[in-house]
Amino acid sequence: MTQKQLDELMSRDLSDLAISTVMIDGIHFEEHVVVLAVGIDEGGQKHPLGLWEGATENGAVCISLLNDLVTRGLDAQRSMLFAIDGSKALRSAIGKIFGKRALVQRCQEHKRRNVLGHLPKEMHPSVRKAIGDAYRSASATTAKTRLKRLASSLEDDHPGAAASLREGLDETLTVKALGLSLGLERTLSTTNLIENLNGGIRDVTRRVKRWRGGSMILRWVAAAVVDRARSFRRLRGYRSMPKLVAELRRNDARLDPVEPEAEVA
């Protein structure tokens, strides 16, 4: 049964889903990592797109999973938003396959964790608050200014934290710059949607006492994803989805300018 669910999930035709956003993140099982992709359509409905064994830090895995999505119908010629965990390999793969059609949002929560990982624990509360306050700024410009100021304040004593904060900073503000509703902005600025799904996967898979390889893990994760997908609700802030779609189509228009019609003599 679990193999059938995995096969059906990984062979699903995606061409009729009108996907506007793809979220990608991973879940760990001992020494194995399973990468999950969830799509959000133009109406705010969530759809599991697939799962693959391997980490998002592995470039070959990232290229393979994106090519699989395109082969099954994800339109690489229409702009879409990608919300990702911050992996450089995944970011590079998206650029290679989707080019300028991809608007990339690096997860703000992953950014926060990465920065805190370079700091002593006694600094975590104040820096966590400073980052959170910056991301809640009214505009992307203000948020960037505040985050750069924070990085400068960390530079002398904690250069690793400062470098981590600056790395990919603009792409943690991609969604904020689109002018969406606050609810939709917060939903799309992190990969928490997948992390919440991971919690459901843990509920289903905790009954397994011993994993017998990656194939077993994939089957069980697929079964858990299919089970949880039955209770998927519309995305929080979905009423602002037309604004996101309009921004994506505007990006298409910039990339595909309309040639002026020739005058009739």
Rosetta blueprint (number, residue, H / E / L):
1 M L
2 T H
3 Q H
4 K H
5 Q H
6 L H
7 D H
8 E H
9 L H
10 M H
11 S L
12 R L
13 D L
14 L L
15 S L
16 D L
17 L L
18 A L
19 I E
20 S E
21 T E
22 V E
23 M E
24 I E
25 D E
26 G E
27 I E
28 H E
29 F E
30 E L
31 E L
32 H E
33 V E
34 V E
35 V E
36 L E
37 A E
38 V E
39 G E
40 I E
41 D E
42 E L
43 G L
44 G L
45 Q L
46 K E
47 H E
48 P E
49 L E
50 G E
51 L E
52 W E
53 E E
54 G L
55 A L
56 T L
57 E L
58 N L
59 G H
60 A H
61 V H
62 C H
63 I H
64 S H
65 L H
66 L H
67 N H
68 D H
69 L H
70 V H
71 T H
72 R L
73 G L
74 L L
75 D L
76 A L
77 Q L
78 R L
79 S L
80 M E
81 L E
82 F E
83 A E
84 I E
85 D L
86 G L
87 S L
88 K H
89 A H
90 L H
91 R H
92 S H
93 A H
94 I H
95 G H
96 K H
97 I H
98 F H
99 G H
100 K H
101 R H
102 A E
103 L E
104 V E
105 Q E
106 R E
107 C L
108 Q H
109 E H
110 H H
111 K H
112 R H
113 R H
114 N H
115 V H
116 L H
117 G L
118 H L
119 L L
120 P L
121 K H
122 E H
123 M H
124 H H
125 P H
126 S H
127 V H
128 R H
129 K H
130 A H
131 I H
132 G H
133 D H
134 A H
135 Y H
136 R L
137 S L
138 A L
139 S L
140 A H
141 T H
142 T H
143 A H
144 K H
145 T H
146 R H
147 L H
148 K H
149 R H
150 L H
151 A H
152 S H
153 S H
154 L H
155 E L
156 D L
157 D L
158 H L
159 P H
160 G H
161 A H
162 A H
163 A H
164 S H
165 L H
166 R H
167 E L
168 G L
169 L H
170 D H
171 E H
172 T H
173 L L
174 T L
175 V L
176 K H
177 A H
178 L H
179 G L
180 L L
181 S L
182 L H
183 G H
184 L H
185 E H
186 R H
187 T H
188 L H
189 S L
190 T L
191 T L
192 N H
193 L H
194 I H
195 E H
196 N H
197 L H
198 N H
199 G H
200 G H
201 I H
202 R H
203 D H
204 V H
205 T H
206 R L
207 R L
208 V L
209 K L
210 R L
211 W L
212 R L
213 G L
214 G H
215 S H
216 M H
217 I H
218 L H
219 R H
220 W H
221 V H
222 A H
223 A H
224 A H
225 V H
226 V H
227 D H
228 R H
229 A H
230 R L
231 S L
232 F L
233 R L
234 R L
235 L L
236 R L
237 G L
238 Y H
239 R H
240 S H
241 M H
242 P H
243 K H
244 L H
245 V H
246 A H
247 E H
248 L H
249 R H
250 R H
251 N H
252 D H
253 A H
254 R H
255 L H
256 D L
257 P L
258 V L
259 E L
260 P L
261 E L
262 A L
263 E L
264 V L
265 A L
